[in-house]
Amino acid sequence: MRPPRKVVTLFHRTTAVAAKQIFAAGFRDGVGYYMTSKLWQGVWLSDRPLDYNSGAKGNVLLCVLLHTSEDWIARWEWIEEGKSHREWLIPARTVNRLGW
């Protein structure tokens, strides 16, 4: 018997144009310093839908189902004190490989 599949449900806010590109060709890494001195890249995902007040931009909300566990994606979690949500910056190739 196979073990049950684990699925992590995350969210990504974007624009309508970017959403069409994502559906056509998959996620692409965003690149930025994100208030640090290091250049980072990946796809921003959150544990709940974010809005403009949380720093998310765009009028389209994508629900991303990753075939993995929270333990496995923990390496990409951005932990900040005072936030009421969780966020990850996961490489696009990983999101595209694990995502539904």
N, C-alpha and C positions, 0 to 999 in steps of 0.2 A: 504494500500500500504506500502511495506517495504521501509525503507530509503536506499539510494544507498550504496553499499559496498565501503568502503575505502580501498585502497591498497597502501602500501608504498613499493617502489622498492629500494632495497639496494643490495650491492655487498660484496662478500667474496672471497678473494684470498687464494688459498691453493695448496697443491701438488696433483698429480694424485692419489696417494695411499689414501690420506685423502679424496679426493672427492668420490672415490668408497665407502669408509666407510660411508660417509655422506649419499650417495644415498641408501645404504643398511640398515643403522640403525639410521639415523638422525644425527644432530649436537651433539657434545659433548663439554662440557665446557673446554676451555683452562684456565690454571691457571698461574698467574705470578704477579710480583710486578709492572710491566709496568712503571718504573721510579718513583715509589712512595715508601713509607715505609709500605704500606698496601698490603696484599695479595688479589688479585681480581680474579674473575672467570667469564667466559661467552664466547660468540661468538662475535668476532670483525666483525662489518658490517659498511659499508661506503655508502655515498650517490652517489659516483661515483667510477668507477674502479680505484683501486690504484695499484702502481707498486713497485718495489724494492726500488726506491728512496723515496717513501712515507712510507717505513717500512714494506710493505706487502711482504710476501715470498710465492713462489710457482708459477707454470706455468699454473694453472687452475683458471679461474674466474667463480664463481657461481653468478647467478642473483637470489636474494631471494625476493619473493613477500610476504609481510606480510599483512595479513588481519586485519588491524588496522589503527590508525591514527598517524601522527607525534606527536601530542599532547600526546598520550598515551605512546609512547616509549621515550618521552623526559627525563624521570627519569634515563635512562641509557646512555644518551649522554655525551660524553667526550668533553668538550669545552676547546680548547687551542688557545690562541692568535697566530696569524700569520699563521694558517693553511688555506689552500684554499679549504678544504673539510670538511665534517662533519663525525663523527664516533660515534658508539654506541658499548657498551659492554653489550650485552643482554644475560640473562641466556638461555642456550641451550634448556631447557624444554619449554620456552616461544617461542623461534624461531621455534621449532618443532611443537608446538601447533598452532601457527598463520601462519606458512609458507606454501607456495605452491611450 
